[in-house]
């Protein structure tokens, strides 16, 4: 989602390489995200068939909300906990 949030659309092959996933594994994740309408994939034809994955407006808004929540959670971690070592 982070890559799609930044780029808005990306080819399946490039996404597979960037994430280090197998085609089947990536396809599974994309299908799950499509089911909840966070992304959309489509086939395009250029000099070869290509699958392009795009973040939906709803997906971008959902991810943006997630980032704000995560930033709030991380801001609540006391600095001293970040500098402690176990042992």
C-alpha positions in Angstrom: 0.0 0.0 0.0 2.9 2.4 0.8 4.4 2.0 -2.7 1.0 2.5 -4.3 0.3 5.5 -2.1 3.5 7.1 -3.3 3.3 6.1 -7.0 -0.5 5.8 -7.4 0.0 3.0 -10.0 2.7 0.5 -10.7 3.2 -2.5 -12.9 2.7 -6.0 -11.4 6.2 -7.1 -12.3 7.9 -4.0 -10.8 5.8 -4.4 -7.7 6.8 -8.1 -7.4 10.5 -7.3 -7.7 10.3 -4.3 -5.2 8.5 -6.4 -2.6 10.4 -9.7 -3.3 7.2 -11.7 -3.6 6.3 -14.6 -5.8 3.7 -13.9 -8.5 1.1 -16.1 -6.7 1.7 -14.5 -3.4 1.4 -10.9 -4.8 -1.7 -11.9 -6.8 -3.3 -13.2 -3.6 -2.6 -9.9 -1.7 -3.8 -7.8 -4.6 -7.1 -9.8 -4.8 -7.7 -9.3 -1.1 -7.1 -5.5 -1.4 -9.4 -5.5 -4.5 -12.1 -7.2 -2.5 -12.2 -4.3 0.0 -11.8 -1.8 -2.9 -8.4 -0.4 -1.8 -6.7 -1.2 -5.1 -7.8 -1.9 -8.7 -5.8 -3.9 -11.2 -6.2 -3.9 -14.9 -4.6 -5.4 -18.0 -3.1 -3.0 -20.5 -1.5 -3.7 -23.9 1.6 -1.9 -24.9 4.4 -3.8 -26.6 3.4 -6.7 -24.3 0.5 -7.5 -22.0 1.0 -5.8 -18.6 -1.0 -5.8 -15.4 -1.1 -2.4 -13.7 -2.1 -2.0 -10.0 -3.6 1.3 -9.0 -4.6 2.6 -5.6 -8.2 3.7 -5.4 -9.3 7.1 -4.0 -10.8 5.1 -1.1 -7.5 3.2 -0.7 -5.5 6.4 -0.6 -7.7 7.9 2.0 -7.7 4.7 4.1 -3.9 4.6 4.0 -3.6 8.3 4.9 -5.8 7.7 7.9 -3.7 4.7 8.9 -0.5 6.8 8.7 -2.0 9.5 11.0 -3.1 6.9 13.5 0.3 5.2 13.4 2.1 8.6 13.9 -0.1 9.2 16.9 0.7 5.9 18.4 4.4 6.3 17.8 4.4 9.8 19.2 3.0 8.4 22.5 6.1 6.2 23.1 8.2 7.8 25.8 11.8 8.7 24.6 13.3 6.8 27.5 11.8 3.5 26.3 13.5 4.0 22.9 16.9 4.4 24.5 16.7 1.5 27.1 18.5 -1.7 26.5 17.6 -5.1 27.9 20.2 -6.8 30.0 
